[in-house]
Amino acid sequence: MRNLKVHYFQHIAGEGFGSCYAYLKAMGAEITATEFFALPLDSQLDIDALPHVDEVDLLMIMGGEMSVNDEANYPWLKIEKRWIRRYLATEKPAIGLCLGGQLIANALGANVSRNPIQEIGWTLINRSQPVLENVFQIPDRMKVMQWHSETFDIPKGAIRLAENHACVNQLYQIGKNVLGFQFHPEITPHSLNIFIDHEEENRVFNNASLQSLNTLRHSQQQDYQMGNMLLNHAIDFVLKIE
């Protein structure tokens, strides 16, 4: 039996694979990446330059600072969404994180738009669904890392799994093989510091429900653990590992 082949789409240099890298490597996974941020902005990416869907057993789509709607400035977004649709048609496992969750939703025809409140920092989310068979289970309430200005509508045929007062759509499930997160369960101390440095430099969040950046720099290890464990469970769920 061949090793699990995991491919991830990365959109900015500071937003890499995060906490689940070690978990997947412990499974013996072969991990490859497409680094869209390394492409020239005027690059005319051909879809055939991306991996063939038959070569991917699990797709992970990471976050990023761009909007899924900004195809004019990031022309590779259109090709990425075409590839995502092609991949999802095979009913293989996929997980989208923040921008990644928005990309899956948008590729399937759902709207992505400005959220009424920008979310940044550790916030609480609530489970939307009762405990049902074949539904990914999350705690009734949990603290997660948020870092977004936009949000997705729930794609047709998907179910909403989590919500909070600031953003009604926090997590959705499609079938038994696709999960789209609005928050960042993969966050680590290293990646959070990169987020904070970027925000201090660019001041993207000006209407945010936020904690101070200095407070976030002093996040405790236990703050990360619940989200990291949730992402590991999500991987098991879409891969159908008992």
C-alpha positions in Angstrom: 0.0 0.0 0.0 1.4 3.4 -1.0 2.0 6.2 1.5 -0.7 8.8 2.0 0.0 11.6 -0.5 -0.9 15.0 1.0 -0.8 18.2 -1.1 -1.4 21.7 0.2 -2.0 25.0 -1.4 -0.1 27.9 0.2 -1.1 31.5 -0.6 1.3 33.6 1.5 4.8 33.0 2.7 3.9 33.2 6.4 0.9 30.9 6.4 2.3 27.4 5.9 1.2 24.0 7.0 1.0 24.7 10.7 0.4 22.2 13.5 -0.7 19.2 11.5 2.6 18.7 9.7 4.0 16.5 12.5 0.7 14.6 12.8 0.7 13.7 9.0 4.4 12.9 9.0 3.8 10.4 11.8 1.3 8.7 9.5 4.1 8.3 7.0 2.5 10.9 4.6 4.3 12.3 1.6 3.7 16.0 1.7 4.0 18.4 -1.3 2.9 21.9 -1.9 1.9 24.5 -4.5 3.2 27.9 -3.4 1.0 30.4 -5.2 2.7 33.3 -3.4 5.9 32.6 -5.3 4.3 33.1 -8.7 4.6 36.5 -10.4 1.3 38.5 -10.1 1.0 38.5 -13.8 1.7 34.7 -14.1 -0.6 32.8 -16.5 -0.7 29.6 -14.5 -1.8 26.6 -16.5 -4.0 24.1 -14.6 -1.9 21.3 -15.9 1.0 22.7 -13.9 -0.8 21.7 -10.8 -0.7 18.0 -9.6 -3.0 15.6 -11.2 -5.9 14.9 -8.9 -5.1 11.2 -9.0 -1.8 11.9 -7.3 -3.4 13.5 -4.2 -5.1 11.6 -1.4 -5.7 14.6 0.9 -5.9 18.2 -0.1 -5.2 20.9 2.5 -5.9 24.5 1.5 -4.3 27.1 3.7 -5.1 30.7 4.5 -4.0 34.0 3.0 -4.5 37.8 3.0 -6.2 38.0 -0.4 -9.9 37.8 -1.2 -11.2 34.8 -3.2 -12.9 37.5 -5.4 -9.7 39.3 -6.3 -8.9 37.3 -9.5 -7.9 40.5 -11.2 -4.9 41.0 -8.9 -4.3 37.3 -8.3 -5.1 35.6 -11.7 -4.1 32.1 -10.4 -7.1 32.2 -8.1 -9.3 31.3 -11.1 -7.1 28.3 -11.9 -6.9 27.2 -8.3 -10.7 27.2 -8.0 -11.0 25.2 -11.3 -8.6 22.6 -9.9 -10.5 22.5 -6.6 -13.8 21.8 -8.4 -12.0 19.0 -10.4 -10.6 17.5 -7.2 -13.9 17.7 -5.3 -15.7 15.9 -8.1 -13.6 12.8 -7.2 -15.1 12.9 -3.7 -11.6 12.7 -2.2 -10.8 14.2 1.2 -10.2 18.0 1.5 -9.8 20.5 4.3 -9.9 24.3 3.9 -8.6 26.7 6.5 -9.8 30.3 6.6 -9.1 31.4 3.0 -9.1 27.7 2.2 -12.6 27.2 3.5 -13.7 30.3 1.5 -12.0 28.9 -1.7 -13.8 25.6 -1.4 -17.2 27.3 -0.8 -16.6 29.8 -3.7 -15.4 27.1 -6.1 -18.8 25.4 -5.4 -20.8 28.5 -6.2 -21.2 30.0 -2.7 -20.8 33.7 -2.0 -17.7 35.0 -0.1 -18.1 38.6 1.1 -17.1 41.0 3.8 -18.1 39.9 7.3 -19.9 42.5 9.4 -17.1 42.3 12.0 -13.5 41.6 11.3 -12.3 38.9 13.7 -8.8 38.7 15.1 -7.6 36.8 18.2 -8.9 34.0 20.4 -12.7 33.8 20.3 -15.4 31.3 21.3 -17.4 29.3 18.8 -20.4 27.2 19.4 -21.5 23.9 17.8 -24.4 24.4 15.4 -25.5 20.8 15.0 -26.7 18.2 17.5 -24.6 15.0 17.7 -25.6 13.1 14.6 -24.2 10.1 12.8 -21.7 10.9 10.0 -21.3 14.5 11.2 -17.9 15.8 12.3 -18.1 16.3 16.0 -16.8 19.4 17.8 -17.2 20.5 21.4 -20.3 22.4 22.4 -18.1 25.4 22.8 -14.4 26.0 22.2 -11.8 28.7 21.9 -10.2 29.2 18.5 -7.9 31.6 16.6 -9.6 34.0 14.2 -7.9 36.2 11.6 -10.4 37.2 8.9 -12.3 40.1 7.3 -14.4 38.0 4.9 -16.6 34.9 5.3 -18.3 32.3 3.2 -21.9 31.3 2.7 -22.5 27.7 3.3 -22.2 25.8 0.0 -25.3 24.1 -1.5 -25.5 20.6 0.0 -23.2 21.4 3.0 -24.2 21.7 6.6 -23.0 24.3 9.1 -21.2 22.8 12.1 -20.1 25.9 14.1 -21.0 29.6 14.6 -20.5 32.6 16.9 -22.0 36.0 17.4 -19.5 37.8 15.1 -19.6 35.3 12.2 -22.5 32.9 11.7 -20.6 30.5 9.4 -17.5 29.1 11.2 -17.3 25.5 9.9 -19.1 23.4 7.3 -19.1 19.8 6.1 -19.8 18.5 2.6 -20.5 14.8 2.4 -18.2 12.8 4.7 -15.0 14.0 3.1 -14.8 17.8 3.1 -14.5 20.3 5.9 -14.2 24.1 5.5 -13.1 26.1 8.5 -13.3 29.9 8.9 -10.9 29.9 11.8 -7.3 28.7 12.2 -7.1 25.4 14.0 -3.6 24.9 12.6 -2.2 28.0 14.4 1.2 27.6 16.2 3.2 30.1 18.2 5.5 30.6 15.2 2.7 31.2 12.7 0.8 33.5 15.1 3.9 35.7 15.5 4.1 35.9 11.7 0.4 37.0 11.6 1.1 39.6 14.3 4.2 41.0 12.5 2.2 41.3 9.3 -0.6 43.1 11.0 1.8 45.5 12.8 3.3 46.4 9.5 0.1 46.6 7.3 -2.7 47.4 9.8 -5.3 45.4 7.8 -7.8 45.2 10.7 -9.5 48.5 11.3 -13.0 47.5 12.3 -12.2 44.4 14.3 -13.5 42.4 17.2 -10.0 41.9 18.5 -7.5 41.4 21.3 -4.4 43.6 21.4 -1.5 42.3 19.4 0.6 42.4 22.6 -1.9 40.2 24.4 -1.8 37.7 21.5 2.0 37.6 21.6 1.7 36.2 25.1 -0.7 33.4 24.2 -0.2 30.3 26.3 0.6 26.9 24.9 -2.8 25.5 26.0 -4.5 28.2 23.9 -3.3 26.3 20.8 -3.9 22.8 21.9 -7.7 22.5 21.4 -7.6 23.8 17.8 -4.6 21.7 16.9 -6.3 18.6 18.3 -9.5 19.5 16.4 -7.6 19.6 13.2 -6.0 16.2 13.8 -9.5 14.8 14.4 -10.7 16.6 11.2 -7.9 14.8 9.2 -8.9 11.5 10.7 -12.6 12.2 9.9 -12.1 13.0 6.2 -9.7 10.1 5.8 -12.2 7.8 7.6 -9.7 6.8 10.2 -11.4 5.3 13.2 
